[in-house]
Amino acid sequence: MTNITLSIEDSVYKRMRNHTEIKWSEYVRRIIKKKLDELERLEKHPDAESIMTMLASEHVLKKDWNNEADERWNNV
C-alpha cells in the first residue's frame, strides 16, 4: 500500500480529534475510491467529455460564486 501526505487546516484537525471513533485514514481512502469509481463510470459514457466539462465548470462556478456579498442573500 502506498502512503500519501495530506495537509489540512489546524482548525479542521482539532475538530477531527473530537471524533476519535472515526478512522480518518480509512474514511479518506473510501472517499477517494468512490470518486475514482464515479469518474471511471463517467469516462465509459459516450458523452463523457461533455459531462466532465460540465462537472468541472460547476466546480469553478461554485468557487467563483462563493463570496461574502452573495452569502448575505442566504438569510433574506
Contacts in CASP RR format, 6 or more apart in sequence:
PFRMAT RR
TARGET T0000
AUTHOR 0000-0000-0000
METHOD contacts of the structure
MODEL  1
MTNITLSIEDSVYKRMRNHTEIKWSEYVRRIIKKKLDELERLEKHPDAES
IMTMLASEHVLKKDWNNEADERWNNV
6 28 0 8 1.000
8 16 0 8 1.000
16 22 0 8 1.000
16 24 0 8 1.000
42 48 0 8 1.000
42 51 0 8 1.000
42 52 0 8 1.000
42 55 0 8 1.000
43 52 0 8 1.000
45 51 0 8 1.000
END
